[in-house]
Each structure stands twice: as structure tokens, then as C-alpha cells.
Amino acid sequence: MFKKVLIANRGEIAVRIIRACRELGLETVAVFSEADRNALHVRYADEAHLLGPAPSRESYLRADKILDIAKRTGADAIHPGYGFLAEREDFAASCHDLGITFIGPKPSSIAAMGDKAEARATVIKAGVPVVPGTEDVGNMTNDDLLRIAPQIGFPLLIKATAGGGGKGMREVRSLEEMPTLLQSARREAEAAFGDGNVYLEKLVEGARHIEFQIIADSHGNVIHLGERECSIQRRHQKLVEESPSPFLDDELRKQMGDVAVKAAQAVDYINAGTIEFLVDKDRNFYFLEMNTRLQVEHPVTEMVTGIDIVAEQIRIARGRQLSYTQEQIKFNGHAMECRVNAEDPFNNFIPSTGQITHSILPTGPGVRVDTGVYPGFQITPYYDPMIAKLIVWGETRAQAILRMRRALEEYRIVGVRTNIPFHQTLMDSHRFMGGQFDTRFVEERFSMEAASSLDESQAEIAAILATLVAHKETERSAQIVRRNERDASNWKWVGRWERMHR
């Protein structure tokens, strides 16, 4: 049983975990880089400690520093959030060696599912269908891959075995272009993950990316919490997630859920995780990978199930059984999440940095905002550009879309460019509203041209409003209120003067 949790992360997920800990009566320890000295998670935690300079490799990826802070502060548990050290089996093992509870899966499970090639081999043995590709575990040379590629068939994907987020991934259409793409994929994988190993996988065209949230305890219980539709992507990065998927029916949902549980059991999994699938046009589904951590989009599942996944993670790490059985899981309504990023959708989504000078969060029925920023917060180039996650719930998918439109309209951020216009345009897309999309929809059948066709008068009005907001914020920050030199208000002084001169 632990009483103090160190959150080895930053931003909105660190704030999210701190809130869950606070509700459970646990003390919290935040860690931060020099760039995050004034971050929201630093303010929210019971105590906070400096890790080092802004770059991740000198701060949030320094496992030795984090473990040292945990020992000095008496933290008896560490929650890694997502990203950074969340899927590093050596970090989880070091926690166990020091007697610190790692709020996540066992190191052996992370190792088995963290390497994508090994994960494929593991689930194949368990009878789980996978996308056709290279099945060998371990490093394969470029000559090996070039020899096997024609047997798999083009088009195919080169994928980093240790990676995620689209890093070290290349699409190959012919054998002639493959040597160059192999080299660039290996270089990118080595730079991002310190491991240049890659494998091949058949490119399933017209596919949908659908993932199942699973959760398991140390008593042998494994359940799934339904699916999330994650097909709205750009360069293999998710932009919008929703649950349930408009593509699945009850029968297919049950089949995929059962397979997800089976995949988790194959590696003796404990805690929260996600089994990701590709589903083709004919509703054939294939195992893609397993994320052995909390997902960015977990609030979508929380909204439709009513289950606090982070709190459940903590309960499981404390040795408790799952709070629910599979039969008790009920899905209510429809939830949707938009990732609000600091990037310019009208300029090839270039990241935008600077200070957030003004922010108005949307509220109202069925609206939730998970964020780690505030007016005055500095968006730097060192970390992921995500500002917030805007989540809505509706009784139906149509109501969820209408509610998301309203929430996006209410959301105001001044100081940096954001992708809110992209989300607004997407919510107005007839194909999106009809559920007619796949993983290539944004790149091949979606355009921001309609949103960018503002006439000159509208652009001038927008510029004037932005100037007025900036001026108002400057005045507010410069305003100084001090005590009156007199002991009473001017009205009282006038009254006294009139009585004295009657």
C-alpha cells in the first residue's frame, strides 16, 4: 500500500493523474524541467522538484534523476503517464528493484509488447490475427527485408520495432524505392528511440484504426472497456477519437473485444493497456500493436463507461481487484475527443510557439477539457504541441457532433495558432458526419480550403478583435490597485465637508 505518488510526466496528463490521486487521498510529487517551472502540474502537486534543462533527454527521460527524487521525497509509487518513460521496461524494473510501485504493467509485459516484432510473434502464438508481414523476432538486415518484401506484396510499411507516433515509418510502393526508404526509416528510428531496428508490414488500404481499452488486475481478471475509433489521423498521428465506432456492429465488437482480452492474457498483462487493430473494408480485423500504458484518448472511454481509468490503475497497483466484471460494463451514449494542438492548420500544420495571452475554456452539459496550460503559459518547441483535449458526450453521435461544434466555437485561445479551425471544418464534413472515413481520409479526401476562404473584411475584423484583446490583457497586467490614502471613501469625505459648512 502506498501513500505518495511521483508523476513522471508533464502537461495535461500530469494534472489528470494529480487530480485522481487527490480524490484517493494520496500525496503527489511533481517533477519539472526548467521550461516547465511555472507549469500547472507544478502548482497542483503537493511538492515539486527540478529535473534539469528543457530538452527531454536532460529532464523527463532521465530515469536516474526521477528515481533519486522519488527516494529523497519518500514517494513509494511512480505513475509514468504516457510517452517519455511509460513504456521503458528498464525503468519499470528499476522501480521494482528499489521497492517503488510502478503504476503500470510488469517489465516483462512491456518488453513483450514494446517491441512490435516480438509482440506480433507473441500474439500469433496465442492465435490472434495479425497484418501479414515479417514474423521473425530480432534484427533483420536490409538484404533480408528486400528479399522478403515481394513475398508480402506491395504496398507495404516499414515500421520501427521500438517506436510509435509514426516515427521510423515509411510507406513503400515498389522494390526500387525501398533501399532508400529503409535507410531513412532506420535513421529516424535510431534518433527517436535509440534503436534502428525495423520490420515490414502489409499496408491495408482503406482500413480503419480501432483500438480496445483493456484493464487487468493481479488476480487474473481481464476485461475490456469497449473500442475507440481512431481513424482520423494525419501522418500516423491521431487527431480525433470517438467511442463507440460508427463502423462496428455488436457482433464484431464482441469478437474484437474477446481477441483483445486474449492478447493481454498472452503476456500475463496487469493494469491498463490498449490493443490496436486495423479493420479492412470487409470487416476483417488484424492485430496492429499493444500500447502498454495509459492512452491520450482514455477520456473518451471514461465518458461512455463512467469508469475513472486512472483511479482504477492506482487501485490495481495497490493490489486491489477490478471494480467491475465484464458483464457490468455498460456503454452509454457517444463520446468524442479533439486534440487541440499549437500548430497552424493553414500552413501545413507547422508548430506554433509563444505565450498564451488569453484562454476561454468551453463549458456546459457534456463538455470536458483536460489541459495543462493557462493565460501566461509559454508554449515551447521542446515538447509535444498539444494544448488540451476537448471531450464531449452526447446521447447519440449526432448530438456529440453538435455539442463538439458548440464547444469548439466557445474555445478561445490567443497568443499561438491552434488547429481548432481544422476540427471545426472536420465537424462540418459530410463524410465525417456520415462515418465514411478511414486512416487516409484527412490526407487524401479532406481540405481546409473552405475554412481559409475568409474575405478581406472578415480578416480585418479578426485582426481588430485580436488587437483589442491584446490591448485589454496589457492594461489588465499593468493595472495596480492600492489603498486610498484617506481612511474613508470620497463620498464620505464629501458628506463630512457638507456637514461642516452648513
Secondary structure, 3 states (H helix, E strand, C coil): CCCEEEECCCHHHHHHHHHHHHHCCCEEEEEEEHHHCCCHHHHHCCEEEEEECCCHHHCCCCHHHHHHHHHHHCCCEEECCCCCCCCCHHHHHHHHHCCCEECCCCHHHHHHHHCHHHHHHHHHHCCCCECCECCCCCCCCHHHHHHHHHHHCCCEEEEECCCCCCCCCEEECCCCCHHHHHHHHHHHHHHHHCCCCEEEEECCCCCEEEEEEEEECCCCCEEEEEEEEEEEEECCEEEEEEECCCCCCHHHHHHHHHHHHHHHHHCCCCEEEEEEEEECCCCCEEEEEEECCCCCCHHHHHHHHCCCHHHHHHHHHCCCCCCCCHHHCCCCCEEEEEEEECEECCCCCEECCEECCEEECCCCCCEEEEECCCCCCEECCCCCCEEEEEEEEECCHHHHHHHHHHHHHHCEEECCCCCHHHHHHHHCCHHHHCCCCCCCHHHHCCCCHHHHCCCHHHHHHHHHHHHHHHHHHHHHHHCCCCCCCCCCCHHHHHHHHHHHCC
